[in-house]
Amino acid sequence: MITKRFKILDLLGFPIYLDLSWFAIAILISWSLATGVFPQRVEGLTSATYWTMGIAGAIGLFASILAHELGHAVMARRFGLHMRGIILFIFGGVAEMSEEPPNAKSEFYVAIA
């Protein structure tokens, strides 16, 4: 990835990064939920409540993406592969490996994790 990324934490020994593009999609998802989805589904709440729900929804989405990528990273570690880290960006996330899996079996298990 060429764009700027920021390390936010280490989780299970893997560095977790946010790409600059993540902020754009997080804002768009929060806005979409706060101004469109939640007001149509749950009427009568304050704007601040809708925005809180929208931000919580975006955080939940990215937490699930992070959990998904952690699955790949943990499985790669079990096969002895070095992981550079996990990056969350505009299209979701990626678990970056330093090397390719040594055989088809390990690649299969890392992919389905």
C-alpha positions, 0 to 999 in steps of 0.5 A, a space after each residue: 500500500 502506498 498511502 499513509 497509515 497509522 499504527 493504532 495498536 498491537 493485538 495478539 502480537 500483530 501490529 494493527 494499522 489504519 490507512 488514511 482512506 479508512 477515515 473517509 469510509 468510516 465517516 461515510 458509513 457513520 453519516 449514512 447510518 446516522 442520517 438515512 438508515 437509523 432515522 427511517 428505522 427508529 423514529 423520534 430520537 435526537 440527532 445526537 443519538 442517531 450519530 452515536 448509533 451511526 458511529 457505533 455501527 461503523 465501529 462494529 463493522 470495522 471490528 468485524 473486519 479486524 476479527 476476520 483479518 485476525 483469523 487469517 493472521 493467526 492461522 498464518 502464524 500457526 504455519 510459521 509465516 511472518 505477518 507484517 500486520 493488519 491494515 484497515 482501509 477503504 475496501 475493508 482489511 488485509 493481513 499482510 504476510 512477509 512471504 507466501 505460504 510454503 504449500 497449497 495446504 497452508 495457503 488453503 487454511 490461511 485463506 479459509 480462516 
